[in-house]
Amino acid sequence: MAASIEHEDRDGVRWILVDGELDYVDADEAGDAILAALDVGVDGAADHAAQRVVLDLSAVGFLGSAGIRILIQSWKRVSERGGEFSVTGMSATAQRVFTTTGLDGIIPQLDE
């Protein structure tokens, strides 16, 4: 299933909602959509990219190496502009991948 990417702003925080699988089949399209959502202006301000971003993975069925690449690219993009990037809603399987790769020491996880 191709991942669906949506975003919304809540109190100045950009929430990016991912639904589907982050695998090699759909990684380029999903990654491009996530990176684009990082750069859309907050609350309609075209020149004000989100400084606080939460990537919600609660509807992600599979997180493979391509998904890990997307997480790293997203974290890097937000961090380079001095922002805060975190993830939330990982399944137990995704959590194991996240921990095994060491990303849990780099990318903060938000408890909802």
WOHU-V829235 format. One record per residue. N is the residue number from 1. RES is the residue in one small letter. SS is DSSP state (A for helix, B for strand, O for the rest). Layout:
N_RES_SS / N_RES_SS
This chain:
1_m_O / 2_a_O / 3_a_O / 4_s_B / 5_i_B / 6_e_B / 7_h_B / 8_e_B / 9_d_B / 10_r_B / 11_d_O / 12_g_O / 13_v_B / 14_r_B / 15_w_B / 16_i_B / 17_l_B / 18_v_B / 19_d_B / 20_g_B / 21_e_B / 22_l_B / 23_d_O / 24_y_O / 25_v_O / 26_d_O / 27_a_A / 28_d_A / 29_e_A / 30_a_A / 31_g_A / 32_d_A / 33_a_A / 34_i_A / 35_l_A / 36_a_A / 37_a_A / 38_l_A / 39_d_A / 40_v_O / 41_g_B / 42_v_A / 43_d_A / 44_g_A / 45_a_O / 46_a_O / 47_d_O / 48_h_O / 49_a_B / 50_a_O / 51_q_O / 52_r_B / 53_v_B / 54_v_B / 55_l_B / 56_d_B / 57_l_B / 58_s_B / 59_a_B / 60_v_B / 61_g_B / 62_f_B / 63_l_B / 64_g_O / 65_s_A / 66_a_A / 67_g_A / 68_i_A / 69_r_A / 70_i_A / 71_l_A / 72_i_A / 73_q_A / 74_s_A / 75_w_A / 76_k_A / 77_r_A / 78_v_A / 79_s_A / 80_e_A / 81_r_O / 82_g_O / 83_g_O / 84_e_B / 85_f_B / 86_s_B / 87_v_B / 88_t_B / 89_g_O / 90_m_O / 91_s_O / 92_a_A / 93_t_A / 94_a_A / 95_q_A / 96_r_A / 97_v_A / 98_f_A / 99_t_A / 100_t_A / 101_t_O / 102_g_O / 103_l_A / 104_d_A / 105_g_A / 106_i_O / 107_i_O / 108_p_B / 109_q_B / 110_l_O / 111_d_O / 112_e_O
